[in-house]
Amino acid sequence: MTNLILDERDQKFVLHEMLHVEELCETELFSGFSSDIFDMVLNEARKLALDEIFPTLTEGDREGCTLEDGQVCTPKAFHRVYKLFCEGGWNSMVVPQEYGGQGFPVTIRTAAHEWFMHNFGFYCYPGTTEGAAHLVESYGTDEQKRKYLKKMVAGQWGGTMILTEPSAGSDIGSLTTKAVRQPDGTFRIKGTKIFITSGDSDLVENIIHPVLARIEGDPPGTKGISIFLVPKYLVNHDGSLGRRNDYTISKIEEKMGMHGSSTCLMNFGDSGECYAELLGQERQGMKIMFLMMNEARLAVGMQGLSSASIAYLHALQYAKERLQGSSLLDLNNPGAPRVSIIQHPDVRRMLIWMKSHVEGMRALVYFIGYCFDMSRTESSEEEKGEWSGLVELLTPLCKAFCSDIGFDVCNMAMQVYGGYGYCTEYPIEQFMRDERISGIYEGTNGIQALDLVGRKLGMKKGLHFTNLLKRIRTTIAQYGQDKEIMSLGNDVLSAIDALADIGLFFSTCAREGKFFVPVCNAYPFLMMMGQTLCGWLLFWQAGIAKQKLGGLVRKMGVDPSDSARWSEFIKNDKDAAFYSGKITSAQYFIRNVLPEVQAMARAIKNEDMSIMEMSEESFASL
């Protein structure tokens, strides 16, 4: 079938021409892999996505999940796909081989999973299991690993992430779920949790829930929170399943989208017998859960990328096929033939806006995966720290920027379709519904912005932020000597200067006691930083593309000044068309989108406090 999920040529460009991911195979950690193996894996991911996962997207949405006798029933179409997904080892790509995984680089896992995440209603089930298994791998005792890990890695058992409560919401420190210590060292959990993704399903035999709770007597706030493993069915010493644990699935939330994903309200310990095991050390629950939360935030960022990618490609195909109106050159000719809407300037504006943002987000998401791999393969602790610092810094930005821009791309794709995009006979409306949640869960985007400004910018006295800016300036210096793209590099440098200036401005505000200035402007700063990074990454790509295109021009003997010959060359040579498109995407973004950075910087430095000065009564008379 036609691939309208992601641009695989762009994927290969980012992996091999931009990041040179095959060089990871020269390290000891990944010496068992090769570029051919990476490509083979991505080809298999493509096949699974096109043949199996995409066809269940609409069916899973329309059937949804049901709750029958306390058991969640998932869409029928998901059962076959889940089995194939686990049999293919897609849920254990980066898990060490000693625990039954394959030990791939995170960069390759990221690229492979981009093929799947357009159907996030399905992907949630193996995705949350992978994250929960990583918690057990990282913090579990040898006994817990023996008991749970192998079957979780295999996908035979599921996993979740259980934090949110009705009265606490994002204020996790206010949770009321309690853990009562037992004489044998286990615990009994009692409390109510809401909005639990994949809280229950009939895809697996058992589910291992990591649950945040407070041990009786421990202090209030986040410092007193511990984390526990709560199995759906208790596991006997021989590995067989014992009694059903004492918790209930009270309901499945009725949502705007993501109907194939079971979002559950769960009551623990109504009979006082909800068995739980401590994971890690007492009162270390938030520290431990942040491992899974940060992985989930990166996954949500990739959800935004995947939603944007599939929406853009569908809109592009529709724009090429939909005949409507005549060319602007034939406006005075009533008998002029109808043309495809991609020939209309406003449609082209929307398409290049989507294309440039999708390609910028893909580069950003893959770059973060690459940073993670480099943090594990570099020889010196200083270099490892620099790469891991970039992961820390970019995680909240990836989650918030990509999820919000992902929704904006879906919105613009619907505009390309016109009225048809709003109707269920086309998939755009589902892409948009399913994507909307990404800005809300795993910490709202406002919280991500506060994390970025309040914590990540100042980490190591701003070293991670400084290292990022240095890396960007190095890229500009490397490719900015080409006179045809030099002006684009200068524009990116101007954005970098503005970003750095606001970082210093926030520090000054903090020293002067103007804490509300950075707090009130945290989200604008995050979006400003996201646009700047996309400008950098697209410029980096344009620099590579300019060199590659120049090689093709010399090889084919094409004169760029001959417009007719150049147009024919671009039309008939796929590589030339791709590289030319890379340069044009960067040009459009840097000249049309990146100027917004300067406007946001000026607005932030105004120190306007209108949002805090307005009284509650003045918002509206309710």
C-alpha positions as CSV (number, residue, x, y, z in Angstrom):
1,M,0.0,0.0,0.0
2,T,1.0,3.6,-0.4
3,N,3.1,4.9,2.4
4,L,1.4,8.0,3.9
5,I,2.9,7.4,7.4
6,L,6.3,9.0,7.2
7,D,8.8,10.2,4.6
8,E,11.3,7.3,4.7
9,R,13.8,9.3,2.5
10,D,13.8,12.0,5.2
11,Q,14.2,9.4,7.9
12,K,17.3,7.9,6.2
13,F,18.7,11.3,5.6
14,V,18.5,12.2,9.3
15,L,19.9,8.9,10.4
16,H,22.7,8.4,7.9
17,E,23.6,11.8,6.3
18,M,23.0,14.0,9.4
19,L,23.7,11.9,12.5
20,H,25.8,9.2,10.8
21,V,24.2,6.6,13.1
22,E,26.2,3.8,11.6
23,E,29.3,5.1,13.4
24,L,27.7,3.9,16.6
25,C,28.6,0.4,15.4
26,E,32.2,1.2,15.9
27,T,31.7,1.5,19.6
28,E,32.0,-1.5,22.0
29,L,28.4,-1.2,23.1
30,F,26.9,-1.5,19.6
31,S,29.7,-3.5,17.9
32,G,27.3,-6.3,17.1
33,F,25.2,-4.1,14.8
34,S,25.8,-2.7,11.3
35,S,24.2,-0.2,9.0
36,D,22.7,-3.0,7.0
37,I,21.0,-4.4,10.2
38,F,19.7,-0.9,11.0
39,D,18.2,-0.6,7.5
40,M,16.7,-4.1,7.7
41,V,15.0,-3.3,11.0
42,L,13.5,-0.1,9.6
43,N,12.3,-2.0,6.5
44,E,10.5,-4.5,8.8
45,A,9.1,-1.7,10.9
46,R,7.7,-0.1,7.7
47,K,6.1,-3.4,6.6
48,L,4.5,-4.0,10.0
49,A,3.2,-0.4,10.1
50,L,1.7,-0.4,6.6
51,D,0.3,-4.0,6.5
52,E,-0.9,-4.3,10.1
53,I,-0.9,-1.3,12.3
54,F,-2.3,1.5,10.1
55,P,-5.2,-0.7,9.0
56,T,-6.4,-1.0,12.6
57,L,-6.4,2.8,13.2
58,T,-10.0,3.6,12.2
59,E,-11.4,0.2,13.3
60,G,-9.8,0.6,16.8
61,D,-11.2,4.1,17.1
62,R,-14.8,3.2,16.1
63,E,-15.0,0.0,18.2
64,G,-13.2,1.5,21.2
65,C,-12.8,-0.3,24.6
66,T,-15.5,-1.7,26.8
67,L,-15.7,-2.7,30.4
68,E,-17.3,-6.1,31.0
69,D,-17.4,-7.7,34.5
70,G,-14.5,-5.6,35.6
71,Q,-12.3,-6.5,32.6
72,V,-11.4,-4.2,29.8
73,C,-12.0,-5.5,26.3
74,T,-9.8,-3.8,23.7
75,P,-10.7,-3.5,20.0
76,K,-10.6,-6.9,18.3
77,A,-8.2,-5.7,15.6
78,F,-5.6,-4.9,18.2
79,H,-5.1,-8.6,19.3
80,R,-3.5,-9.8,16.1
81,V,-1.3,-6.6,15.9
82,Y,-0.2,-6.8,19.5
83,K,0.8,-10.5,19.0
84,L,2.9,-9.6,15.9
85,F,4.4,-6.5,17.6
86,C,5.7,-8.6,20.5
87,E,6.8,-11.5,18.4
88,G,8.8,-9.1,16.4
89,G,10.6,-7.9,19.5
90,W,9.5,-4.3,18.9
91,N,8.7,-3.8,22.5
92,S,12.2,-4.8,23.6
93,M,14.5,-3.1,21.1
94,V,16.7,-1.3,23.6
95,V,16.3,-3.7,26.5
96,P,19.7,-5.4,27.3
97,Q,20.1,-8.8,25.8
98,E,20.6,-10.3,29.3
99,Y,17.0,-9.5,30.0
100,G,15.6,-10.9,26.8
101,G,15.9,-7.7,24.7
102,Q,18.0,-6.8,21.7
103,G,20.1,-3.9,22.9
104,F,19.7,-1.6,19.9
105,P,20.7,2.1,20.0
106,V,17.9,4.4,21.1
107,T,18.3,6.3,17.9
108,I,17.3,3.2,15.9
109,R,14.5,2.4,18.3
110,T,13.2,5.9,17.9
111,A,13.2,5.6,14.1
112,A,11.6,2.2,14.1
113,H,8.9,3.3,16.5
114,E,8.0,6.4,14.5
115,W,6.4,4.0,12.1
116,F,4.0,2.7,14.8
117,M,3.1,5.8,16.8
118,H,0.6,7.3,14.4
119,N,-1.8,4.7,15.9
120,F,-1.2,5.7,19.5
121,G,-4.4,4.2,20.7
122,F,-2.8,0.8,20.0
123,Y,0.8,1.8,20.8
124,C,0.0,2.7,24.3
125,Y,-0.3,-0.9,25.4
126,P,3.2,-2.1,24.5
127,G,4.6,1.4,25.1
128,T,3.6,1.6,28.7
129,T,4.8,-2.0,29.3
130,E,8.2,-1.1,27.9
131,G,8.5,1.8,30.3
132,A,7.3,-0.2,33.3
133,A,9.8,-3.0,32.4
134,H,12.6,-0.4,32.4
135,L,11.7,0.6,35.9
136,V,11.9,-3.0,37.1
137,E,15.2,-3.5,35.2
138,S,16.7,-0.3,36.8
139,Y,15.4,-0.5,40.3
140,G,14.0,-3.9,40.9
141,T,15.5,-6.5,43.2
142,D,16.9,-9.7,41.7
143,E,13.8,-11.5,42.9
144,Q,11.5,-8.9,41.2
145,K,13.5,-9.1,38.0
146,R,13.2,-12.9,38.1
147,K,9.5,-12.8,38.8
148,Y,8.4,-10.0,36.4
149,L,10.9,-8.8,33.9
150,K,11.2,-11.6,31.3
151,K,7.4,-11.8,30.7
152,M,7.1,-8.0,30.6
153,V,9.9,-7.8,28.1
154,A,8.2,-10.5,26.0
155,G,4.9,-8.6,26.1
156,Q,3.2,-11.6,27.7
157,W,2.5,-9.4,30.7
158,G,1.7,-5.7,30.6
159,G,2.7,-2.6,32.5
160,T,1.4,0.9,33.3
161,M,2.4,4.1,35.1
162,I,0.0,5.0,37.9
163,L,0.3,8.5,39.4
164,T,-2.8,10.7,39.0
165,E,-5.5,11.1,41.6
166,P,-8.9,12.9,41.5
167,S,-8.0,15.5,44.1
168,A,-4.3,15.9,43.2
169,G,-4.0,16.0,39.4
170,S,-0.6,17.4,38.4
171,D,0.1,18.2,42.1
172,I,1.5,14.7,42.7
173,G,2.8,15.6,46.2
174,S,-0.9,15.9,47.4
175,L,-1.7,12.3,46.7
176,T,-3.6,10.4,49.3
177,T,-3.1,6.8,48.3
178,K,-1.5,5.0,51.2
179,A,0.7,2.0,51.7
180,V,0.4,-0.1,54.9
181,R,3.4,-2.1,55.9
182,Q,3.0,-5.8,56.5
183,P,5.0,-8.1,58.8
184,D,6.5,-10.0,55.8
185,G,7.9,-6.8,54.2
186,T,5.2,-6.4,51.6
187,F,2.5,-3.6,51.7
188,R,-1.2,-3.2,51.2
189,I,-2.3,-0.3,49.0
190,K,-5.5,1.7,49.4
191,G,-6.6,4.7,47.2
192,T,-8.1,5.8,43.9
193,K,-6.2,6.7,40.7
194,I,-7.6,8.2,37.5
195,F,-6.6,8.7,33.9
196,I,-4.5,5.5,33.9
197,T,-3.4,4.8,30.3
198,S,-3.7,1.0,29.5
199,G,-5.0,0.5,33.1
200,D,-6.4,-2.8,32.0
201,S,-6.6,-4.9,28.8
202,D,-7.4,-8.4,27.5
203,L,-4.2,-8.4,25.4
204,V,-2.0,-9.8,28.2
205,E,-2.3,-12.5,31.0
206,N,-1.2,-10.2,33.8
207,I,-0.3,-6.5,34.3
208,I,2.3,-5.1,36.6
209,H,1.4,-1.6,37.8
210,P,4.0,0.8,39.3
211,V,1.9,2.8,41.7
212,L,2.9,5.9,43.7
213,A,1.7,5.9,47.3
214,R,2.7,7.2,50.7
215,I,3.7,4.7,53.4
216,E,1.8,5.4,56.6
217,G,3.7,7.8,58.8
218,D,5.9,9.2,56.0
219,P,6.1,13.0,55.5
220,P,3.7,15.0,53.2
221,G,4.7,16.3,49.8
222,T,6.8,14.6,47.1
223,K,9.6,13.7,49.6
224,G,7.4,11.2,51.3
225,I,6.2,9.3,48.2
226,S,7.3,5.7,47.5
227,I,6.6,3.5,44.5
228,F,5.2,0.0,44.5
229,L,4.7,-2.9,42.1
230,V,1.1,-4.0,42.2
231,P,0.4,-7.0,40.0
232,K,-3.1,-7.7,38.6
233,Y,-2.6,-11.3,39.5
234,L,-0.2,-12.3,42.3
235,V,2.7,-14.4,41.0
236,N,3.6,-17.6,42.7
237,H,7.1,-18.7,43.4
238,D,7.0,-21.1,40.4
239,G,5.9,-18.3,38.1
240,S,2.3,-19.3,37.9
241,L,-0.5,-16.9,38.5
242,G,-2.3,-16.7,41.9
243,R,-5.3,-14.8,43.2
244,R,-6.7,-11.7,41.5
245,N,-5.4,-8.7,43.4
246,D,-7.7,-6.4,45.4
247,Y,-8.3,-3.5,43.0
248,T,-11.1,-2.8,40.5
249,I,-11.5,-1.0,37.2
250,S,-14.4,1.3,38.0
251,K,-14.8,2.8,34.5
252,I,-13.1,3.7,31.2
253,E,-13.0,7.4,30.5
254,E,-15.1,8.6,27.5
255,K,-12.6,10.7,25.6
256,M,-12.4,13.0,22.6
257,G,-10.0,10.7,20.9
258,M,-7.7,7.7,21.5
259,H,-10.8,5.5,21.8
260,G,-8.8,2.3,21.3
261,S,-6.7,3.1,24.5
262,S,-8.3,2.2,27.8
263,T,-8.0,5.1,30.2
264,C,-9.1,3.8,33.5
265,L,-10.3,4.8,36.9
266,M,-8.9,2.3,39.4
267,N,-9.8,1.7,43.0
268,F,-7.1,-0.1,45.1
269,G,-7.7,-2.0,48.3
270,D,-11.5,-1.7,48.8
271,S,-11.2,-5.0,50.8
272,G,-7.9,-4.1,52.4
273,E,-6.0,-6.8,50.5
274,C,-4.3,-5.0,47.6
275,Y,-0.9,-6.7,47.6
276,A,2.1,-4.5,46.7
277,E,5.9,-4.7,46.7
278,L,8.2,-1.8,47.3
279,L,10.3,-0.8,44.2
280,G,13.6,0.7,45.1
281,Q,14.1,2.5,48.4
282,E,11.4,4.0,50.5
283,R,10.5,7.7,49.9
284,Q,12.3,7.5,46.5
285,G,9.2,7.2,44.5
286,M,9.4,10.4,42.5
287,K,13.0,9.9,41.7
288,I,12.3,6.4,40.4
289,M,9.1,7.3,38.6
290,F,10.9,10.2,36.8
291,L,12.8,7.6,34.8
292,M,9.6,6.4,33.3
293,M,8.0,9.8,33.2
294,N,10.9,11.3,31.2
295,E,10.8,8.4,28.7
296,A,7.0,8.9,28.4
297,R,7.5,12.6,27.8
298,L,9.9,11.8,24.9
299,A,7.4,9.3,23.6
300,V,4.7,12.0,23.7
301,G,6.9,14.3,21.8
302,M,7.3,11.5,19.2
303,Q,3.6,11.1,19.2
304,G,3.4,14.7,18.1
305,L,5.9,14.1,15.3
306,S,4.1,11.0,14.2
307,S,0.7,12.6,14.1
308,A,2.1,15.6,12.2
309,S,3.9,13.4,9.7
310,I,0.9,11.3,8.8
311,A,-1.4,14.3,8.7
312,Y,1.0,16.2,6.4
313,L,1.5,13.3,4.0
314,H,-2.3,12.7,3.7
315,A,-2.8,16.4,3.1
316,L,0.0,16.5,0.5
317,Q,-1.6,13.5,-1.4
318,Y,-5.0,15.1,-1.3
319,A,-3.6,18.5,-2.5
320,K,-2.1,16.7,-5.5
321,E,-5.3,14.8,-6.4
322,R,-8.0,17.3,-5.6
323,L,-9.0,19.4,-8.6
324,Q,-10.6,22.8,-7.8
325,G,-10.3,26.2,-9.4
326,S,-8.0,27.3,-12.1
327,S,-4.5,28.6,-12.1
328,L,-4.0,32.2,-11.1
329,L,-2.5,32.7,-14.5
330,D,-5.9,31.8,-16.0
331,L,-8.3,33.8,-13.8
332,N,-9.7,35.7,-16.7
333,N,-10.3,32.6,-18.7
334,P,-13.7,31.0,-17.7
335,G,-12.9,27.9,-19.8
336,A,-9.5,27.2,-18.2
337,P,-9.0,23.7,-16.9
338,R,-9.3,22.8,-13.2
339,V,-6.0,22.4,-11.5
340,S,-5.0,20.4,-8.4
341,I,-5.1,22.6,-5.3
342,I,-1.4,22.2,-4.7
343,Q,-1.0,24.8,-7.4
344,H,-2.8,27.4,-5.3
345,P,-0.4,29.7,-3.3
346,D,-2.2,29.4,0.0
347,V,-2.3,25.6,-0.1
348,R,1.4,25.6,-0.9
349,R,2.0,27.9,2.1
350,M,0.3,25.5,4.4
351,L,2.1,22.5,2.9
352,I,5.6,24.0,3.2
353,W,4.8,25.2,6.8
354,M,3.8,21.6,7.6
355,K,6.8,20.0,5.8
356,S,9.4,22.3,7.5
357,H,7.9,21.7,11.0
358,V,7.7,17.9,10.5
359,E,11.2,17.7,9.3
360,G,12.4,20.0,12.1
361,M,10.6,17.9,14.7
362,R,12.0,14.6,13.3
363,A,15.5,15.9,13.5
364,L,14.9,17.1,17.1
365,V,13.5,13.8,18.3
366,Y,16.1,11.7,16.6
367,F,18.9,14.0,17.8
368,I,17.7,13.4,21.4
369,G,17.9,9.6,20.9
370,Y,21.4,10.1,19.5
371,C,22.4,12.2,22.5
372,F,21.2,9.3,24.7
373,D,23.3,6.8,22.8
374,M,26.4,9.1,22.9
375,S,26.0,9.4,26.6
376,R,26.5,5.7,26.9
377,T,29.3,5.2,24.3
378,E,31.7,8.2,24.9
379,S,34.9,7.3,26.7
380,S,35.2,10.2,29.1
381,E,32.9,11.0,31.9
382,E,32.9,14.7,30.8
383,E,31.7,13.8,27.3
384,K,29.1,11.4,28.7
385,G,27.9,14.2,31.0
386,E,27.6,16.7,28.1
387,W,25.4,14.3,26.1
388,S,23.2,13.3,29.0
389,G,22.9,16.9,29.9
390,L,21.4,17.6,26.5
391,V,18.9,14.9,27.0
392,E,17.9,16.4,30.4
393,L,17.6,19.9,28.9
394,L,15.7,18.9,25.7
395,T,13.2,16.4,27.3
396,P,10.6,19.0,28.4
397,L,11.0,20.9,25.2
398,C,10.5,17.8,23.1
399,K,7.3,16.9,24.9
400,A,5.7,20.3,24.8
401,F,6.9,21.8,21.5
402,C,6.3,18.6,19.4
403,S,2.9,17.9,21.0
404,D,1.6,21.4,20.4
405,I,3.1,21.8,16.9
406,G,1.9,18.2,16.1
407,F,-1.6,19.4,16.8
408,D,-1.1,22.5,14.8
409,V,0.0,20.5,11.8
410,C,-3.1,18.3,12.1
411,N,-5.2,21.4,12.2
412,M,-3.5,22.8,9.1
413,A,-3.9,19.5,7.3
414,M,-7.6,19.6,7.9
415,Q,-7.6,23.1,6.4
416,V,-6.0,21.7,3.2
417,Y,-8.9,19.1,3.0
418,G,-11.5,21.8,3.6
419,G,-14.9,20.5,4.6
420,Y,-13.9,16.9,3.8
421,G,-11.3,17.0,6.4
422,Y,-13.9,17.6,9.1
423,C,-15.8,14.5,8.0
424,T,-15.2,11.0,9.2
425,E,-14.8,9.6,5.7
426,Y,-11.3,11.0,5.8
427,P,-8.8,10.2,8.6
428,I,-7.6,13.7,9.3
429,E,-10.3,14.4,12.0
430,Q,-9.1,11.3,13.9
431,F,-5.5,12.3,13.6
432,M,-6.5,15.6,15.2
433,R,-8.6,14.1,17.9
434,D,-6.0,11.6,18.9
435,E,-3.2,14.1,18.9
436,R,-5.0,16.7,21.2
437,I,-4.3,14.8,24.4
438,S,-0.5,14.9,23.9
439,G,-0.3,18.5,25.2
440,I,-2.1,17.4,28.4
441,Y,-0.9,14.1,29.6
442,E,2.6,13.2,31.1
443,G,2.6,16.7,32.6
444,T,0.8,19.5,30.8
445,N,2.9,21.7,28.5
446,G,2.7,24.5,31.0
447,I,4.4,22.2,33.5
448,Q,7.0,21.2,30.9
449,A,7.8,24.9,30.4
450,L,8.2,25.5,34.1
451,D,10.5,22.5,34.3
452,L,12.6,23.9,31.4
453,V,12.8,27.4,32.8
454,G,12.8,26.6,36.5
455,R,15.1,23.6,36.6
456,K,16.7,22.6,33.3
457,L,18.2,26.0,32.2
458,G,20.0,26.4,35.5
459,M,21.3,22.8,35.9
460,K,25.1,22.7,36.4
461,K,25.0,26.5,36.5
462,G,23.6,26.6,33.0
463,L,26.3,24.4,31.5
464,H,23.8,22.2,29.5
465,F,22.2,25.3,28.0
466,T,25.6,26.7,27.2
467,N,26.8,23.5,25.6
468,L,23.7,23.4,23.4
469,L,24.3,27.0,22.2
470,K,28.0,26.1,21.5
471,R,26.9,23.1,19.4
472,I,24.6,25.3,17.4
473,R,27.2,27.9,16.7
474,T,29.6,25.2,15.6
475,T,27.1,24.0,13.0
476,I,26.6,27.6,11.7
477,A,30.4,27.9,11.4
478,Q,30.7,24.6,9.6
479,Y,28.1,25.3,6.8
480,G,27.7,29.1,7.0
481,Q,30.6,29.8,4.6
482,D,28.5,28.9,1.6
483,K,27.4,32.2,0.2
484,E,24.0,30.9,-0.9
485,I,22.9,29.9,2.7
486,M,25.1,32.3,4.7
487,S,22.2,34.6,5.3
488,L,20.2,31.8,6.7
489,G,23.0,31.0,9.1
490,N,23.1,34.6,10.2
491,D,19.4,34.5,10.9
492,V,19.8,31.4,13.0
493,L,22.6,33.1,14.9
494,S,20.3,36.1,15.6
495,A,17.7,33.7,17.1
496,I,20.4,32.0,19.2
497,D,21.6,35.4,20.5
498,A,18.0,36.3,21.4
499,L,17.5,32.9,23.2
500,A,20.7,33.3,25.1
501,D,19.8,36.9,26.0
502,I,16.4,35.8,27.5
503,G,18.2,33.1,29.5
504,L,20.4,35.7,31.1
505,F,17.4,38.0,31.5
506,F,15.6,35.3,33.5
507,S,18.6,34.9,35.7
508,T,18.7,38.6,36.4
509,C,14.9,38.6,37.2
510,A,15.5,35.8,39.7
511,R,18.3,37.7,41.4
512,E,16.1,40.8,41.6
513,G,13.2,38.9,43.1
514,K,11.1,39.2,39.9
515,F,10.2,35.5,40.0
516,F,6.9,36.0,38.2
517,V,8.6,37.3,35.0
518,P,10.2,33.9,34.1
519,V,7.3,32.0,35.5
520,C,4.7,33.9,33.4
521,N,6.8,33.7,30.3
522,A,8.0,30.0,30.6
523,Y,5.7,28.7,27.9
524,P,6.6,31.5,25.4
525,F,10.3,30.8,26.1
526,L,9.8,27.1,25.5
527,M,8.2,27.7,22.1
528,M,10.8,30.3,21.3
529,M,13.5,27.7,22.1
530,G,11.7,25.0,20.0
531,Q,11.6,27.3,17.0
532,T,15.2,28.2,17.4
533,L,16.3,24.6,17.6
534,C,14.2,23.7,14.5
535,G,15.9,26.6,12.7
536,W,19.3,25.2,13.7
537,L,18.4,21.7,12.7
538,L,16.9,22.7,9.3
539,F,19.9,24.9,8.6
540,W,22.2,21.9,9.4
541,Q,20.2,19.8,7.0
542,A,20.3,22.5,4.3
543,G,24.1,22.6,4.7
544,I,24.4,18.9,4.0
545,A,21.8,19.1,1.2
546,K,23.7,21.9,-0.5
547,Q,26.8,19.9,-0.6
548,K,25.0,16.8,-1.9
549,L,23.1,18.7,-4.5
550,G,26.3,20.4,-5.7
551,G,27.8,16.9,-6.2
552,L,24.8,15.9,-8.3
553,V,25.0,19.1,-10.3
554,R,28.6,18.5,-11.2
555,K,28.0,14.9,-11.9
556,M,25.1,15.6,-14.3
557,G,26.7,18.7,-15.8
558,V,23.6,20.8,-15.0
559,D,23.8,24.6,-15.2
560,P,21.7,26.0,-12.4
561,S,21.3,29.3,-14.3
562,D,19.4,27.5,-17.1
563,S,16.0,27.6,-15.5
564,A,14.4,25.2,-17.9
565,R,17.2,22.6,-17.6
566,W,17.2,23.0,-13.8
567,S,13.5,22.5,-13.5
568,E,13.7,19.3,-15.6
569,F,16.6,18.1,-13.5
570,I,14.7,18.6,-10.2
571,K,11.6,17.0,-11.7
572,N,13.3,13.8,-12.9
573,D,16.0,13.2,-10.3
574,K,14.6,12.1,-7.0
575,D,17.7,12.9,-5.0
576,A,18.0,16.3,-6.5
577,A,14.3,17.0,-5.7
578,F,14.9,15.8,-2.2
579,Y,18.0,17.9,-1.5
580,S,16.5,20.9,-3.2
581,G,13.4,20.5,-1.0
582,K,15.6,20.4,2.1
583,I,17.2,23.7,1.2
584,T,13.8,25.3,0.4
585,S,12.2,24.0,3.7
586,A,15.1,25.6,5.7
587,Q,14.8,28.8,3.7
588,Y,11.0,29.0,4.3
589,F,11.2,28.2,8.0
590,I,14.2,30.5,8.8
591,R,12.7,33.5,6.9
592,N,9.1,33.1,7.7
593,V,8.8,31.3,11.1
594,L,12.0,32.0,12.9
595,P,11.4,35.8,13.0
596,E,8.7,35.0,15.6
597,V,11.6,34.4,18.1
598,Q,12.6,38.0,18.0
599,A,9.0,39.1,18.6
600,M,8.7,36.7,21.6
601,A,12.0,38.0,23.0
602,R,10.8,41.6,22.9
603,A,7.5,40.6,24.5
604,I,9.2,38.8,27.3
605,K,11.5,41.7,28.1
606,N,8.5,44.0,28.4
607,E,8.0,42.4,31.8
608,D,4.3,42.8,31.4
609,M,2.4,41.2,34.3
610,S,-1.1,41.6,33.0
611,I,-1.9,38.0,33.6
612,M,-1.2,38.4,37.3
613,E,-2.5,41.9,37.7
614,M,-6.0,41.2,36.5
615,S,-8.4,40.3,39.3
616,E,-10.3,37.0,39.1
617,E,-13.6,39.0,39.0
618,S,-12.4,40.8,35.9
619,F,-12.1,37.8,33.7
620,A,-15.8,37.4,33.4
621,S,-18.9,37.8,35.6
622,L,-19.7,34.2,36.4
